[in-house]
Amino acid sequence: MDSHIRTWLKDITQAIQEINSFLPVKKDFSDFQQDIKTKRAIERNVEIIGEAMSRILKNQS
């Protein structure tokens, strides 16, 4: 496996772990919408996942 792909997969794994750590077991969606810090942190991690996936797919072509 390409070392770049391995790095991007680690980035995805870390982003998922961070998202999980930001969310308690139960959180009401309206509470989540009001929690701007958590919302932005999760949005950023979703962006990281998307960017890593895009690079992996481009690398496969």
VMD Tcl script that builds the backbone (N, CA, C; Angstrom):
set m [mol new atoms 183]
animate dup $m
set s [atomselect $m all]
$s set {name element resname resid chain x y z} {
  {N N MET 1 A 0.855 -1.181 0.000}
  {CA C MET 1 A 0.000 0.000 0.000}
  {C C MET 1 A 0.895 1.235 0.000}
  {N N ASP 2 A 0.536 2.196 -0.790}
  {CA C ASP 2 A 1.253 3.461 -0.902}
  {C C ASP 2 A 1.314 4.150 0.464}
  {N N SER 3 A 2.478 4.721 0.790}
  {CA C SER 3 A 2.631 5.382 2.102}
  {C C SER 3 A 1.715 6.593 2.244}
  {N N HIS 4 A 1.399 7.254 1.118}
  {CA C HIS 4 A 0.470 8.388 1.184}
  {C C HIS 4 A -0.927 7.908 1.566}
  {N N ILE 5 A -1.329 6.802 0.958}
  {CA C ILE 5 A -2.657 6.258 1.277}
  {C C ILE 5 A -2.721 5.857 2.739}
  {N N ARG 6 A -1.672 5.262 3.231}
  {CA C ARG 6 A -1.622 4.880 4.647}
  {C C ARG 6 A -1.787 6.112 5.544}
  {N N THR 7 A -1.118 7.196 5.177}
  {CA C THR 7 A -1.220 8.448 5.946}
  {C C THR 7 A -2.640 8.990 5.906}
  {N N TRP 8 A -3.249 8.985 4.720}
  {CA C TRP 8 A -4.618 9.496 4.598}
  {C C TRP 8 A -5.604 8.637 5.372}
  {N N LEU 9 A -5.390 7.329 5.384}
  {CA C LEU 9 A -6.254 6.444 6.174}
  {C C LEU 9 A -6.103 6.729 7.667}
  {N N LYS 10 A -4.896 7.038 8.103}
  {CA C LYS 10 A -4.686 7.413 9.509}
  {C C LYS 10 A -5.412 8.711 9.820}
  {N N ASP 11 A -5.375 9.668 8.871}
  {CA C ASP 11 A -6.099 10.932 9.058}
  {C C ASP 11 A -7.595 10.680 9.214}
  {N N ILE 12 A -8.135 9.791 8.391}
  {CA C ILE 12 A -9.559 9.460 8.465}
  {C C ILE 12 A -9.885 8.822 9.814}
  {N N THR 13 A -9.052 7.884 10.228}
  {CA C THR 13 A -9.268 7.212 11.515}
  {C C THR 13 A -9.240 8.207 12.667}
  {N N GLN 14 A -8.265 9.110 12.648}
  {CA C GLN 14 A -8.155 10.109 13.711}
  {C C GLN 14 A -9.375 11.036 13.710}
  {N N ALA 15 A -9.821 11.446 12.533}
  {CA C ALA 15 A -10.986 12.330 12.449}
  {C C ALA 15 A -12.230 11.645 13.013}
  {N N ILE 16 A -12.404 10.368 12.695}
  {CA C ILE 16 A -13.555 9.622 13.226}
  {C C ILE 16 A -13.473 9.521 14.749}
  {N N GLN 17 A -12.285 9.238 15.261}
  {CA C GLN 17 A -12.110 9.145 16.712}
  {C C GLN 17 A -12.415 10.483 17.386}
  {N N GLU 18 A -11.987 11.570 16.762}
  {CA C GLU 18 A -12.271 12.891 17.338}
  {C C GLU 18 A -13.766 13.179 17.323}
  {N N ILE 19 A -14.430 12.863 16.222}
  {CA C ILE 19 A -15.880 13.079 16.159}
  {C C ILE 19 A -16.571 12.301 17.279}
  {N N ASN 20 A -16.198 11.050 17.449}
  {CA C ASN 20 A -16.789 10.241 18.522}
  {C C ASN 20 A -16.522 10.838 19.895}
  {N N SER 21 A -15.345 11.407 20.098}
  {CA C SER 21 A -15.016 11.976 21.406}
  {C C SER 21 A -15.796 13.266 21.689}
  {N N PHE 22 A -16.205 13.960 20.622}
  {CA C PHE 22 A -16.946 15.218 20.797}
  {C C PHE 22 A -18.399 14.993 21.161}
  {N N LEU 23 A -18.904 13.800 20.880}
  {CA C LEU 23 A -20.327 13.536 21.089}
  {C C LEU 23 A -20.542 12.584 22.259}
  {N N PRO 24 A -21.367 12.989 23.197}
  {CA C PRO 24 A -21.717 12.069 24.282}
  {C C PRO 24 A -22.613 10.959 23.728}
  {N N VAL 25 A -22.878 9.975 24.548}
  {CA C VAL 25 A -23.705 8.851 24.117}
  {C C VAL 25 A -25.059 9.345 23.606}
  {N N LYS 26 A -25.677 10.218 24.354}
  {CA C LYS 26 A -26.958 10.784 23.930}
  {C C LYS 26 A -26.828 12.298 23.871}
  {N N LYS 27 A -27.174 12.864 22.731}
  {CA C LYS 27 A -27.186 14.315 22.596}
  {C C LYS 27 A -28.357 14.673 21.694}
  {N N ASP 28 A -29.194 15.530 22.171}
  {CA C ASP 28 A -30.330 15.994 21.410}
  {C C ASP 28 A -29.828 16.841 20.241}
  {N N PHE 29 A -30.416 16.661 19.061}
  {CA C PHE 29 A -29.954 17.387 17.878}
  {C C PHE 29 A -30.052 18.894 18.059}
  {N N SER 30 A -31.102 19.372 18.708}
  {CA C SER 30 A -31.232 20.820 18.915}
  {C C SER 30 A -30.127 21.341 19.836}
  {N N ASP 31 A -29.725 20.534 20.829}
  {CA C ASP 31 A -28.588 20.916 21.686}
  {C C ASP 31 A -27.308 20.980 20.856}
  {N N PHE 32 A -27.145 20.004 19.972}
  {CA C PHE 32 A -25.979 19.977 19.103}
  {C C PHE 32 A -25.936 21.222 18.222}
  {N N GLN 33 A -27.077 21.607 17.661}
  {CA C GLN 33 A -27.124 22.786 16.799}
  {C C GLN 33 A -26.727 24.052 17.543}
  {N N GLN 34 A -27.015 24.117 18.818}
  {CA C GLN 34 A -26.687 25.288 19.625}
  {C C GLN 34 A -25.225 25.300 20.075}
  {N N ASP 35 A -24.571 24.155 20.027}
  {CA C ASP 35 A -23.185 24.026 20.482}
  {C C ASP 35 A -22.246 24.277 19.296}
  {N N ILE 36 A -21.969 25.557 19.061}
  {CA C ILE 36 A -21.210 25.964 17.874}
  {C C ILE 36 A -19.813 25.361 17.848}
  {N N LYS 37 A -19.136 25.291 18.982}
  {CA C LYS 37 A -17.774 24.739 19.008}
  {C C LYS 37 A -17.761 23.281 18.567}
  {N N THR 38 A -18.658 22.499 19.125}
  {CA C THR 38 A -18.722 21.081 18.765}
  {C C THR 38 A -19.138 20.924 17.308}
  {N N LYS 39 A -20.108 21.703 16.903}
  {CA C LYS 39 A -20.592 21.637 15.531}
  {C C LYS 39 A -19.457 21.932 14.546}
  {N N ARG 40 A -18.697 22.987 14.793}
  {CA C ARG 40 A -17.589 23.353 13.897}
  {C C ARG 40 A -16.467 22.312 13.931}
  {N N ALA 41 A -16.202 21.765 15.093}
  {CA C ALA 41 A -15.152 20.742 15.203}
  {C C ALA 41 A -15.535 19.499 14.407}
  {N N ILE 42 A -16.784 19.113 14.490}
  {CA C ILE 42 A -17.242 17.943 13.733}
  {C C ILE 42 A -17.251 18.248 12.243}
  {N N GLU 43 A -17.711 19.430 11.870}
  {CA C GLU 43 A -17.708 19.812 10.456}
  {C C GLU 43 A -16.284 19.770 9.893}
  {N N ARG 44 A -15.320 20.261 10.650}
  {CA C ARG 44 A -13.925 20.264 10.197}
  {C C ARG 44 A -13.421 18.833 10.005}
  {N N ASN 45 A -13.754 17.954 10.921}
  {CA C ASN 45 A -13.312 16.573 10.798}
  {C C ASN 45 A -13.978 15.875 9.610}
  {N N VAL 46 A -15.213 16.218 9.315}
  {CA C VAL 46 A -15.868 15.667 8.128}
  {C C VAL 46 A -15.152 16.166 6.873}
  {N N GLU 47 A -14.722 17.423 6.878}
  {CA C GLU 47 A -13.943 17.959 5.756}
  {C C GLU 47 A -12.625 17.198 5.592}
  {N N ILE 48 A -11.967 16.907 6.697}
  {CA C ILE 48 A -10.709 16.149 6.659}
  {C C ILE 48 A -10.941 14.769 6.050}
  {N N ILE 49 A -12.030 14.121 6.456}
  {CA C ILE 49 A -12.361 12.807 5.902}
  {C C ILE 49 A -12.607 12.911 4.393}
  {N N GLY 50 A -13.365 13.907 3.989}
  {CA C GLY 50 A -13.662 14.096 2.569}
  {C C GLY 50 A -12.417 14.358 1.748}
  {N N GLU 51 A -11.543 15.202 2.252}
  {CA C GLU 51 A -10.302 15.517 1.543}
  {C C GLU 51 A -9.406 14.285 1.436}
  {N N ALA 52 A -9.289 13.533 2.510}
  {CA C ALA 52 A -8.463 12.323 2.487}
  {C C ALA 52 A -9.033 11.309 1.494}
  {N N MET 53 A -10.346 11.137 1.492}
  {CA C MET 53 A -10.969 10.204 0.548}
  {C C MET 53 A -10.756 10.660 -0.890}
  {N N SER 54 A -10.864 11.946 -1.129}
  {CA C SER 54 A -10.644 12.485 -2.471}
  {C C SER 54 A -9.223 12.186 -2.946}
  {N N ARG 55 A -8.252 12.375 -2.065}
  {CA C ARG 55 A -6.856 12.099 -2.426}
  {C C ARG 55 A -6.624 10.618 -2.674}
  {N N ILE 56 A -7.248 9.775 -1.859}
  {CA C ILE 56 A -7.116 8.337 -2.063}
  {C C ILE 56 A -7.694 7.941 -3.422}
  {N N LEU 57 A -8.871 8.435 -3.760}
  {CA C LEU 57 A -9.509 8.092 -5.029}
  {C C LEU 57 A -8.696 8.605 -6.214}
  {N N LYS 58 A -8.153 9.812 -6.110}
  {CA C LYS 58 A -7.314 10.357 -7.192}
  {C C LYS 58 A -6.048 9.534 -7.353}
  {N N ASN 59 A -5.511 9.058 -6.242}
  {CA C ASN 59 A -4.288 8.268 -6.263}
  {C C ASN 59 A -4.508 6.919 -6.936}
  {N N GLN 60 A -5.754 6.423 -6.876}
  {CA C GLN 60 A -6.073 5.117 -7.453}
  {C C GLN 60 A -6.246 5.176 -8.968}
  {N N SER 61 A -6.455 6.374 -9.525}
  {CA C SER 61 A -6.692 6.475 -10.969}
  {C C SER 61 A -5.421 6.383 -11.760}
}
mol reanalyze $m
mol bondsrecalc $m
mol representation Tube
mol addrep $m
